[in-house]
Amino acid sequence: MMTRILLVEDDKSISHVITAALRDEGWSIDSCDSIAQRDLLLAQNRYMLMLTDVMLSDGDGIKSLTTVKQGFPDMPVIILSAQNTLDTAVRASETEAFEYFPKPFDLDELVDAASQAINSSKADTIGLSPTSDADNLPLVGRSPAMQDVYRMITRVLRNDLTVLLLGESGTGKELVADAIHNLGHRREKPFVAVNMAAIPAELIESELFGHEKGAFTGAVNQYIGKFEQANGGTLFLDEIGDMPMQAQTRLLRALQSGRITRVGGKQDITLDVRIICATNKDFRTLIEQGDFREDLYYRINVVPIDLPPLRERREDIDALVKHFARMAVSEGLPLRELDKAARDLLRQQYWSGNVRELKNLIYRIAVFSRDETVTADMIAPFLDDVSDKSSAVQTADLSEAVKTYLSSHTIDDGQVYLRALEAFEVPLLRHIMKQCGGNQLKAAETLGINRNTLRKKLTNYDIDADELRHAEQKIR
């Protein structure tokens, strides 16, 4: 029997591309561009899969899916959206969609998802209960890198798998942990966050597992530890890479058995706690140095979520600036708006402190600037403390490619950082892509960046992946 698919998409060019790709798989495709046409086709035909956009000419594609799921509960649905926010991803997951793809998406990945959906007897679902609320979540950004984060969040909401959040300091790991808890089925229970780096090593076991009265000098009362405080809810272990080895052993035992024993106690306590861990350190290095148990690493690294540094999602800076400006006003600070030149200047910074550093800057501007509209000239003094100091390029630390570029060009237009970065990035990307035979996924993993970020850089720099693939084949 011919596999029949319904595509609901009001962008004709996107509809044409998707239709061609799906037909290449030997599937029959019916397409339309409205909810009314969709419902008419569903009444006339039997489909094994539906792909639908969110914003259609006559309404909201997600809202109207309720009646579709009621009439065709076994038909998997893939949602496509240009409204790339966490709220949209969550709304999509609430429909129990098989998959959600923010635009622009990888066509091969879409075809693979369609194939999986068709081959499944009943779609594996992701999502939340209809009562969840994502409207006030402080995760901001529509960049491709953040879309990957949103999609990973929706995948772990209805299960209790241990999540490991990876990323540099200031990328928002606690915000993601908080989102996973507040959008998941444990949201009515406690969310307890512990920063391992902020607790003296000799007190960590007591802080996590509690202690009995008299367990050690100073233990004048029984103490209920963070594990027990989080019972039924979520325990967020931030900076877990800083946990002492002895505490790691007890944590591993607790994760394996689901039970803890207070320091100085003899009774096992059975708990129901979801664990989310986070670190900005390299576990491989920690394990090689003997500072982290390898078996504990595999226990906590069930679902890893990589949080992108701000420099890999510069297109989100405008939205973040507006978000932090509103936050400052809600805390009693005056409203300050940055003009386009000022925002452009912010996008040129390196931001080693990431989103946290940007937030602090916006708050400083709100406190010290006397003008409602802040210009690039006015913002420059506030950037003196920004970690990259991009206006003072240290040539001695640059690669040969950058040295050569700077020595042969006169740069006096305030774009030193961006031009030096380009001079370094182009040869680096070409080299890695060539080594990986033009395989973008492998190259992204080698570089340690998001695949969508790599694809965008290749496009911006006009680097032909196919050309590099053929070049690598010739070398072999």
N, C-alpha and C positions, 0 to 999 in steps of 0.2 A: 504494500500500500504506500502511495506517495506521501512523504512527510509534508504537511501543509503548515505554513507559518503566517501569522498576521503581523504586519508591521504598521504601527500608527505613528506617523512622523510628518510634521507640517513643513519641514525644511526639505525642499525638493532635491537639493544636491546631496544631503545626507541620506535621504531615502533612496536615491539612485545608487549610491555607493554601497549601502548595506544590502540592498536587494541583489546587486550584482555579486557581492561576496557570498551571500547565502545560496544563491542559485548555483554558484560554482560548486557547492557541496552536494548538488543534486536535489535540493529541496524546492518545493513550490511556494511562491511568495505572493500573498495578496497584500496590497498596501492602501492606506487611506490617510487623511490628514485631519480628522475630526472625531470627536466622541460619538456624534450621531452616525457617521459612516461606520465607525468601529462596531457599534451595537447592531447595526443592520447586517454587517458581514458575520458577526458572531451568531446571529439568529439563523443565518442561511447555511453556514458551513461549520465543520468540526476542525479545530486547529490543535496541533500538538504543542504550540508555543506562541506566545504573543510578546512582541517587543513594542514598548510604548514610550513616547516622549512625555514629559510632565506638563509643559505649557502648550496646550493645543488651541486651535482657533476658536473653539466654542467652550472652553472650560479647562479645569485642572485635571490632568490625566491621573494623578494619584488619588484625589478625592473620589473620582468616579470609579475607581477600581473595586470599591466595596461591592457594588452590584455585580461586577464581572466575577469576582471570587465566589459570590453566592451562587451564581448560575453555572460557573465552570470551576469548581473547587480543585480539580486535578490538573488543570492547565497551568503550567509554569509561566511566570511573567518575568521579563527582564525590563527594567526601567532605565531609560536614558534621560539625562538632564543637563541643561546648561546652567541651572540654578545651583551652583556648586558650593553649598554650605553644609555644615553638619546637620542643620535642621532638615534639609532636603534628604540627606542620606538616611536620617532617622525616620522621616515620614515614609520614605520608600521601604524601609525595613519593616515598618508597622503593617504594611500590606502583605507581609510574608512573601515578598518577591524572591525569586530564585537568585537574582543578581541585580546589582545597581552599577551603572556605568556613567560617571560624569563626563561631559564633553570638554575637550576632545578626548576620544578614547582610542585604544589600540584595536584596530579592526580584527587582527588575528585573535586577540583575547576575546573579543565579542563572539567570533565564530566558534571558538572553543567552548565558551560558556553556553552558547546555543546548543551545541552538540551534547554537552553534559545534561542540559535541561531536557532535551528530547529523549535521551537514553535513560533518564531516571523515571522509575514507575510513578514516583510522587516526588515533587521538588523538595530538596532539602531547603529548609527555610532559615532566614535570619531575621532578627528583629526584636521588637519590644511589645509590651502589652499596650493596648489602645489608650491607657491612662497616662502614659509617660509624657513628659514635657521637656522638649529640647530648646524652647524659645530663649531661655536665659543663660544658656551655656556660654562660658567666656572663651570658647575656642573660635578664633577669627581667622578667615582666610579662604580663598577659593583657588589657590594655586594647585597645579597638578600634584605637588608633593603633599599638600594637605588633604587632597582627595583620597590619596592612599591611606592616610591616617584615619579619615572618617570611615572608609570602607572596612578597615581592620576593626575599628571600634564596634561597628554594627555586627561583626562576626562573633564577638565574644559576649554579647549582652545576655543571651539566653542560656549560657552555659557557665560553669564554674572553673573553667580551665585557668591555670596560673598564667598570668601575663607578665612579660618582661619588657619594660619601657627603656629604650636605648636612645641616647642623644646627649649632646653637649649641655653644659649647665645653662639654664635660662631658656630652654626650648619649650617648657610647659609640661613637663612630665606629670607633675601633681595634678594639673588641670585635666589631663587625659585620664588619669586614675580616677579622679572625682567624677568625670563624665561617665566612665564605665560603670561606676557604682550607682550614680543617680539615675541612669537610664536603664539599668538592669533590674532583675527581679528581686535584688536585695536592697533596693533603695529605701525601704521603710526601716531598715536595720542600721546599726552604726557604721560610719566610715571613720577609721582610725588611721592616722598618718604618723609614721615614726621616721625621723631622720637619723640614720645610723651614725653619720659623721658628727652629730651634735651631742652624742651621749658618750661619756667616759667609758673606756673599754671595760673597766671592772664593774660597771653598772648595767651593761647591756642585757645580760641574762635576766637580771631582776626586772628591768624595765619591760622586757618582752614577755617573760613567763610568770612574773610576780614572785613574791617571797612570803614565807611564813614568819610570824613574829619570832625574833631571836635567831633567825637564820644566820645572821652575821652582825658584827658590831654596828650599831646604829639602826638595826631593824627592830624598832620598838613596837611596830604594829604590822599586821598582815597587809600585804599590798597586792591588789589585783592588777596583773600585767596587761599589756596591750592586746595579747591574744584573747584573753577572756573578755576584755572590754569590747572587742570586735565580734564576739560570738554572734553568729547569724548574719553578720554583715561582711565588710571588707577590711582587710588589714593591708595598708600600703607601706612597704618597706623601702624608703627612699635611700639612695646612696648605699645600697647593699654591698657594694664592692669594698666598703670601709669596715665591714663587720669582722671582728676578731675571729680567729680560727676556732677557738673553743665554742663560741656562740654559734658558729656555722654548724658545728657538729650537732648541737641541740636543736637548731632549726631544721636540719635535715631529718632528724628523728621525728620531730613534730609534723613535718610535711608528709613523711612516709606513713605515720600511724594515725594522724588526726588527733593525737593526744599530747598533752603537755603535763609537766610536773613543776610546781612552784619550787623556787630555790629553797632548800631546807625542808621541803615537803616529801611525803612518801606516796601520796594518792595521785593516781593518774586522773586527769580531767579530759573528758572527750569534748571536742569543740567542732563547730561547723563554721569555718571561716574561709572566705575567698582571699587568695594571696595575689597581690600585685606588687612587683618589685621594680626598681629603677636604678640606673647607674649612668654615670658619664665616663666610666672607665672601660678599658679594654680587658674583657675577661680572659682572653687568651694569654695576655701578658701576665695578669694576676695569677693564673693557674701555673704558668711556666715558672714564675718566681716563687711558687709555693705559698701564695697569699690567699688563695681561694680554692676550695674543694671542687674538684672536677665533677664529682657525683652530685653535689649541690647545684652546680651550674646547669646540669642537664635536668635537674628536678624543677628549677624555676624557669628555664628557657623553653616553655611549652608553646606559648604564642608570643613571639617577639614582635614589637611594634617600634619601628625606627622613626624618631621625630626629627624632621629636617632642621638644620640651622637656618637662621634668618637669611643669611646670604644666599641660600638656595631657594628662597621664596620671596625675593625682593618685590614681586608684584603684589604681595600682601601688605606692604608697608603702609600704603595710603589708608587701607581699611583699619589697620592696627593703630595708626595715628589718631584717626577719628574715634576709635573705640576707647583709647586711653584718655583722650581729651574729655570724652563724656564721663568716664570714670572719675577724672579729676574734679569735674564740676559736681558730681554726686557727693564728693567728699568735701565740698565747700570751697574749692579753688575756682578762680575765675576762668571763663572760657577763653581759650586761645586757639586760633586757627592758623595753620601754616599755608602759605601760598604755594603755587606749583613749583617755583624755583627752590623753595625750602624743602619741599617733599622730594624733589629730584636730588637735592644734596644728601638727604638721608639715605636714598637708595644707593648712593655711591660708597657708603661706609661699609666697613667689614663686619662690624657687630659681633665681636668675639663673645660678648655677653648675651647675645641673641635677643629674644623678645623682652626678657627682663630688663636688659640694658636700654632698649628703646622706650619701655614704659617709664623707667626712671628719668630718662631725658625729657619726655613729654611733661612729666610732673615738675621737673626743674624749670622748664620753660613757663609753665603755668604760674609758678611761684615768683619768678624773677623778671619775666618780660612785662613791660608796662603797656604794650600795644596789643589790641585784640587780634590783629593780623600780623603774623610773624613772617618776615622775609628771610631769604637765604643769608643776607649780610648780618641780620640780627641773630640768626641761629648759629653762625660760625663760632662765637665765643663759647657756646654751650658744648660744641663738639671738641673743644680742647681736651676734654677728659675721656672722649670716646676711645676705646681701647686700640683701634687700629692705627690712629694718627696717620691716615692715608695721605695727607698732604706732605708728610715728611718721609718719603720713600728711602729706605736704607738699601742702597744698591748692593752693598756687600752681601746681603742676605738673599738676593735674587738669583734665579737660575741664569745660566749662560744665555738662554733665549731672551730673557728680559734685559739682561745687561747689554746684549747686542742691540736690542730695540731702543733702549734709552740712550745709548751712545750715538745712535745714528738718527735720532729724531729730537727736534726741539719741542718740548711739551710745556706750554704755558697757558693752557686753556682750562685749568682746574679739573682735568680729567685724568690725572696721573694714575690713580689707582685702577680705574677701569681699563685704561690703555695697557698698563703693565700686566693686569690680569689677562687681558686678551692675548698679549704677546706670549704669555706662559701657557694659557689654556689651549690655544690652537695646536701647537706641536704636541702637547701632552695628550689631547684627545685623539689626534691622528695616530700617535704612537700606540696608545692603548687599544684603539679600535683595530689597528693593524695586527697587534698581538692576538687579539680575540677573533680574528678572521671576520670582522664586520658584525659579529654577534653583539647586538646592543644590550641584551640582558646580561651577558657575561661581562661586557665592558663596564656596565653600571655597577655590578657587584665588585669588580676589581677596583674601580674608583671609589666605591663606598658612597655612591650617590643614587638618588631615585632614577628609575628608568625614564620617566617622563621628563625629568630635568635634563638627562643626557640627550634625549631626543630633541628637546628644544635648543640645546646648545649646538648640536650638530646642524640644525636648521639655521640658526642665527649666524653661524660661522661658515655656512655653505659647505660642510664636509660631507662628501658622498660616501655613505657606508658601503654601498655595493662596490664602488671602486676599490675601497680598502680591502673588502672581502676577496676580490679577484687578485689584488696585489699579494695578499697573504697566501693564497692558493699557489701563485707562481713561485713564491719563495720556497714553499714546501716541495 
